[in-house]
Amino acid sequence: MKKIILGLLLVPCFLLAQQKVSIIPQPVSLQLDKGNFTIDARTTISYNKADKSLKATANFLASGIKKISGINLSQNKGNFKKIEFKISPTNEIGEEGYLLNVTPDAVKITANSNKGLIYGIQSLFQILPQIRTNAVMAVPCMQVKDYPRFKWRGMHLDVSRHFFSVDMVKEYIELLAYYKMNTFHWHLVDDQGWRIEIKKYPKLTEIGAWRVDHNDKVWSYRPQAKEGEEATYGGFYTQEEIKDVVKFAAERGVNIVPEIEMPGHVASAIASYPELSCSQKHQLPLTGGDYTNMSSNYCAGNDEVFKFNEEVLTEVMALFPSKYIHIGGDEVDKTAWKNCPKCQKRMQNENLKTEEELQSYFIKRIEKFIVGKNRKMIGWDEILEGGLAQEAVVMSWRGEKGGIEAAKMNHEVVMTPGNPVYFDHYQAGPDGEPLAIGGMNTLKKVYDYEPIPKELPSENSKYILGAQANLWTEYITTNEGVEYMILPRMLALAEVVWSPATSKDWNSFNQRLKWHFRGFQQKGLHYSEGSDKITITPRIENGQLSVALSSEVLGCDIYYTLDGSDPNGNSIKYNAPFLIDKTETVLAASVCDGKVSKGIPSKLDFSIHKASAKNVSYLNNPASSYQANGNNTLTDGVRGTFNVSKYWHGFYAKDLVATIDLGETTPVRKISLGCLQNTGDWIFLPKAVKFEISVDGLNYKEVGQEIMPLNKVKDSKAIYNFATSFVPQQAKYVRVTAKILPELPKGHSGEGKPAWLFADEIIVE
């Protein structure tokens, strides 16, 4: 990543007064006036000398101006032309808001705090040229009133899977600050590497910060060293380096929230201090040998574990002034605890009935320590399991369910659901894109995100602090890769969490984004131009199935085919949704300036049958996170794939009972239901599926039942069609009942809990 130069505008200065200002995120209000203010050698920065914090703010502005123009702005001189800072109580803009007033004679930035002044400067930088001009710079006259919608506007970076330098981290923070993101979630500890120096426990960085390098550079679970191999891949930050980064971030209004994982995801700590594990057998990765029996969890029955973590957190809190301290708490495999005498004794002594309650005990004990240091504990939504700690803040990543639950309990919440704000997911393609962990979170999906769920009662919405995007680096090994995965999606999220919900405008955002793209190009930043894939959406209205086509690329036409051929400018031009009344394949592509978009055309197969486009009713509604294409997903003619977020209805702890009204009495001879199995995501095939038919909708007759096939039980991934065939019989209604697996099998990470059931098309022939 090349050094970021402050000031990203994208047009020659002599055109500035004629161009629409392209600030991202969109200010609350912006009014352009006639004329310009010019920044030249006669311009001075004016502020109250008695307020020492303003000196650093003035230096921040002066440094940015010098990088762009070579001009050294004076400070508090008697020059006529001023850029003036003023801290003044202004109730209408809150703690982080600002007023920016540009006239031909002066630029005035007014705020309630230094943070607000910094954000006003960032908006000013976005109006200036991006590259060095060595010339005077014109700023259009304007009046801006601006303040954020949410107090938590976050970006996360995982430096454990792959280590990134201090310079890279600073550049990441620079980008966050430029777009008014105020929280940097620094994921410093995980199985793959311990990245923070702890003076009390030097082995954490002597051993835990390094792993063997098998040259694949892709995430793995602390790979076992072969004989003679040394752990040389990794790195860590010294405490002095961390102090420097914290200071750098604070100067830009960015708070750093450190994450120190516990009680799971700590193989790096266990490799360094094996006695912290439940296991009896330990080998360090430096020596090679077998250490696969070593748990990646801390032993919850060992008091030395709590002493260790308290001493680690004491050093961490001395480095980070953040009010919030993140302790992870996610994806704890409790198998070791079940087999550990110390953990079982702890459960007995504390009257804990389950390992989930033991996890809650661990988290609550750590929270008590953190609260005693006048900080607040935050963790991933798994900290809800077994009972939520008294003052804990929940970061909801497994959809929004955990966040909704916590907010209803009057706990603060940060929304960060995998769909759409995991930036390690694809944003385009996936053909032609860098390898990603999976999923598809496009720029528009991010822009359309609303952090306050509709299901949340309005009186609890105040507990939603904001939202955050996460960048896990299993498949991101370079600075360029980091750039590419956050740009421009971070800009979309910045507008979501800063600008008023009522002002969101996808077309306006796209127009402003073009100027920032040009800035990225001029600075050599790697970024995605966005998804040029066509979204093919089935629609059911008045008993008819139609298809709508859409694209995130503005200003291009969409062409499609129904005969299996690749679309081009001579194919059918899309103007409005069109009917699908027979089995066929839709292929679609965008055509811009006569050129067909690169990559493989979007494709969707439609299978038409007697239940196609017919209405479906449910005894138990699908989970809110897995609505797929709405109520009629099971009759939209589209079969599900291994992508769990599309075309599948998800049911948790409740059976699927779906009834289809065929509209008229008709002969029926076969019924089938497609189901998904993905055991790692707790999705299992149903125990059994029962098929029934009825003429009057009151009296049903069973026509078949199929039990889960034994040869599919152990498949980690499978798509299976449960079906029944019979002598043709008259039916107007079809009812399908799929029985969930009530308890996940022994040895599974969710052992004893209900499985998810994922279903797609019900086909009636």
Secondary structure, 3 states (H helix, E strand, C coil): CCCCCCCCECCCHHHHHHCCCCCCCCCCEEEEEEEEEEECCCCEEECCCCCCHHHHHHHHHHHHHHHHHCCCCEECCCCCCEEEEEECCCHHHCCCCEEEEECCCEEEEEECCHHHHHHHHHHHHCCCECCCCCCCEEEEEEEEEECCCCCEEEEEEECCCCCCCHHHHHHHHHHHHHCCCCEEEEECEECCEECECCCCCCHHHHCCCEECCCCCCCCCCCCCCCCCCCCCEECCECHHHHHHHHHHHHCCCCEEEEEEEECCCCHHHHHHCHHHCCCCCCCCCCCCCCCCCCCCCCCCCCHHHHHHHHHHHHHHHHHCCCCEEEEECCCCCCHHHHCCHHHHHHHHHCCCCCHHHHHHHHHHHHHHHHHHCCCEEEEEHHHHCCCCCCCCEEEECCCCHHHHHHHHCCCCEEECCHHHHECCCECCCCCCCCCCCCCECCHHHHHCCCCCCCCCCHHHHHHEEEEEEECCCCCCCCHHHHHHHHCCHHHHHHHHHHCCHHHCCHHHHHHHHHHHHHHHHHHCCCCCCCCCCEEEEEEEECCEEEEEEEECCCCCEEEEECCCCCCCCCCEECCCCEECCCCEEEEEEEEECCEECCCCCEEEEECCCCCCCCCEEECCCCCHHHCCCCHHHHHCCCCCCCCCCCCCEEEECCCEEEEEEEEEEEEEEEEEEEEEEEHHHCECCCCEEEEEEECCCCCCEEEEEEECCHHHCCCCEEEEEEEEEEEEEEEEEEEEEEECCCCCCCCCCCCCCCCEEEEEEEEEC
